[in-house]
Amino acid sequence: MNNDVLANAPFISAAAAFFFAQLFKPFINAIFERRLVWSLLLSTGGMPSSHTAGVIALVTSIGFTHGMGTVSFAISATFAAIVIHDAMGIRRAAGKQAEVINEWSRILSDIHREGQFTPENLKTMLGHSFSQILGGTLLGLIVGLAVTDWIVGL
């Protein structure tokens, strides 16, 4: 039994994909928004989806190191499907709800100018669009393959 975590290709693949996705977010955002937002390094949402990149790299690496007919692959693929569904569905809906709540909060603040109401903006960038999920999927596949090949060879 190997206890060397650095030899664990699925774990390193997932961690590396998540790290690279977070690292790329400010720069990809700068291309579209024409400004660098460093807080995206630690933020949820945005392009590419780091959650998707991480779970796809995990599934890819497990598929190549353990085989696609294994229980490990089945567990990781099911886990990935849940994470991606949550990122694109539930968390995205929560972000849209936060936008509406923030707008109502601004309206209430205008009505109660005497300071009785203090609005607190909710985070609206929670989930991911299809293109952000696709970006995370591609990044996860690339990192999963590269790291697995580097650690165990393909």
C-alpha positions in Angstrom: 0.0 0.0 0.0 1.5 3.3 -1.1 0.9 6.1 1.4 2.6 8.8 -0.7 -0.1 11.4 -1.4 2.1 12.8 -4.2 1.9 9.5 -6.0 -2.0 9.6 -5.9 -2.7 10.7 -9.4 -6.5 11.1 -9.0 -6.0 13.4 -5.9 -3.2 15.4 -7.5 -5.2 15.7 -10.7 -8.3 17.0 -8.9 -6.3 19.5 -6.8 -4.3 20.8 -9.7 -7.4 21.3 -11.9 -9.2 23.1 -9.1 -6.0 25.3 -8.5 -5.6 26.1 -12.2 -9.2 27.0 -12.7 -9.1 29.4 -9.8 -5.8 30.8 -11.1 -7.3 31.4 -14.6 -10.5 33.2 -13.5 -9.1 36.7 -13.1 -7.3 36.6 -16.5 -10.3 35.1 -18.4 -12.6 37.7 -16.7 -10.1 40.4 -17.8 -10.5 39.4 -21.4 -14.3 39.9 -21.3 -14.6 42.7 -18.7 -11.4 44.6 -19.6 -10.3 44.7 -15.9 -8.4 42.4 -13.6 -10.4 41.4 -10.5 -8.0 39.6 -8.1 -10.8 38.6 -5.7 -11.9 36.0 -8.4 -8.9 33.9 -7.2 -10.9 32.9 -4.2 -14.4 33.3 -5.5 -17.1 30.9 -6.5 -18.7 31.2 -10.0 -16.9 32.5 -13.1 -15.0 30.9 -16.0 -13.9 28.2 -15.8 -15.9 26.2 -13.2 -13.2 25.0 -10.7 -15.7 22.6 -9.2 -16.3 21.0 -12.6 -12.6 21.0 -13.5 -11.7 19.3 -10.2 -14.3 16.5 -10.4 -13.7 15.9 -14.1 -10.0 15.6 -13.5 -10.8 13.2 -10.7 -13.0 11.0 -12.8 -10.6 11.1 -15.7 -7.6 10.0 -13.6 -9.6 7.3 -11.8 -10.8 6.0 -15.2 -7.3 5.7 -16.4 -5.6 4.4 -13.2 -8.4 2.0 -11.9 -10.5 1.4 -14.9 -14.0 2.5 -16.0 -15.6 -0.7 -14.7 -14.5 -0.2 -11.1 -16.5 0.9 -8.1 -14.1 3.9 -7.7 -15.0 5.1 -11.2 -18.7 4.7 -10.5 -18.5 6.6 -7.3 -16.4 9.5 -8.8 -18.6 9.8 -11.9 -21.8 9.9 -9.7 -20.1 12.5 -7.5 -19.1 14.5 -10.5 -22.7 14.5 -11.9 -24.1 15.8 -8.6 -21.4 18.5 -8.3 -21.9 19.7 -11.9 -25.7 19.6 -11.6 -25.5 21.6 -8.4 -23.1 24.2 -9.9 -25.2 24.7 -13.0 -28.7 24.3 -11.5 -29.2 25.0 -7.8 -26.3 27.4 -7.1 -27.1 29.3 -10.3 -30.8 29.7 -9.2 -29.6 30.9 -5.8 -27.5 33.6 -7.5 -30.4 34.8 -9.5 -32.5 35.0 -6.3 -29.7 37.0 -4.7 -29.9 39.5 -7.5 -33.6 40.0 -6.9 -33.2 40.3 -3.1 -30.4 42.8 -3.6 -32.6 44.9 -5.9 -35.4 44.9 -3.3 -32.8 45.8 -0.7 -31.8 48.9 -2.7 -35.5 49.9 -3.1 -36.1 49.5 0.7 -33.0 51.5 1.4 -34.3 54.3 -0.8 -37.7 54.2 1.0 -36.1 54.3 4.4 -33.4 57.0 3.9 -33.5 57.9 7.6 -31.2 54.9 8.3 -33.6 52.4 9.8 -32.8 49.9 7.0 -29.3 48.9 6.2 -29.0 46.8 3.1 -26.5 43.9 2.9 -25.7 42.7 -0.6 -25.9 39.0 -1.1 -23.3 37.3 -3.3 -24.9 36.8 -6.8 -22.1 34.9 -8.6 -22.7 31.4 -7.1 -23.4 29.1 -10.0 -22.2 28.5 -13.5 -23.4 28.9 -17.1 -23.1 26.0 -19.6 -20.0 27.6 -21.1 -18.4 27.9 -17.7 -19.2 24.2 -17.0 -17.8 23.3 -20.5 -14.6 25.3 -19.7 -14.2 23.4 -16.5 -14.8 20.1 -18.2 -12.2 20.7 -20.8 -9.7 22.0 -18.2 -10.4 19.0 -16.0 -9.9 16.5 -18.9 -6.6 18.1 -19.9 -5.2 18.3 -16.3 -6.5 14.8 -15.4 -4.8 13.3 -18.4 -1.6 15.3 -18.0 -1.2 14.7 -14.3 -2.1 11.0 -14.5 0.4 10.5 -17.4 3.1 12.4 -15.4 2.6 10.3 -12.2 1.7 6.8 -13.5 2.1 7.0 -17.2 -0.7 6.2 -19.7 
